[in-house]
Amino acid sequence: MQIDYLATVLLSSLSSASILLIATIGLAVVFGLMGVINLAHGEFLMIGAYTALTATQRGIPYVLSIPIAIAVTMAIGAAIEILIIRRLYGRLLDTMLATWGLSIAFYQLAVLIFGTVSPGIGMPHYSLKIGNYSLAGYPLLMIAVAALMGLFVHVLMTRTVYGMKARAAIQVPEMAQAIGIESSRVNTLTFSIGCGLAGFAGAVLLPIVPATPSMGFAFVIKAFLTVVVAGPVTLTGSVLAAIGLGGGASITASFLTSVAGDAFFFLVTALLLWLYPMGISAKWRRKM
């Protein structure tokens, strides 16, 4: 096997794992800190993509459309937490049903507003050449984006006052309330941040995955399974699960077919959940 081909496959697989991680982190934050399974996560990703697309169509530079997408999805997320999610804490099934209903509503709304097909913005034309092979540069850039995104969430949740309040508000809400932490506001901000991360993912992946009403479906199932496999140490566990599952599926697809790659993802997921029903991080000492 040629070294340049192997290097190309490994870089491409790391890029695929990074894209999965970018799409997953927002869900991991909401599930890990709040215990809420947001089945509308894919639709928040879609909202972020459409917001960025609409902004660029209005003449706003693509780079500036990304923070706009974050702001829009955070605002929608905050409103949904206040109006719906806040009333369902501790009722996992009801929360899943509510967010599933939201996902259907958002999907239909996107179809009505934008139709089923939307123009893309095109991928930047630069590439990395390795021997006789070349890789598109923008998907490779997602490796750095995923690393910075993970670092941002880690610092936010472990090195800031908000992070300490967020963990306290979920883990010991009565004590948090007793020492003056307004749990409701902290929870609203946490859910909003998770939605904002999904919006960021949709916007930053727009050159790779064109905005369509169903684009969230391509990510939400794998993102959800990645978080479940990760277990209670959501951030570190999600990073390892995304690299293992997403990267492994990409390598399998490179040597076989895309169907074989998907089969690898779901079979390994089933095996890991059989071996570690509470997730791969269930017995870790770390909490983030």
Buried (B, 14 or more C-beta within 10 A) or exposed (E): EEEEBEBBBBBBBBBBBBBBBBBBBBBBBBBBBBEBBBBBBBBBBBBBBBBBBBBBEEEEEBEEBBBBBBEBBBBBBBEBBBEBBEEBBEEEEEBBEBBBEBBEEBBEEBEEEBEEEBEBBEBEEEBEEBEEBEBBEBBBBBBEBBEEBBEEBBEBBEEEEBBBBBBBBBEBBEEBBEEEBEBBEBBBBBBBBBBBBBBBBBBBBBBBBBBBBEBBBBBBEBBBBBBBBBBBBBBBBBBBBBBBBBBBBBBBBBEEEEEBBBBBBBEBBEEBBEEBEEBBBEEEEEBB
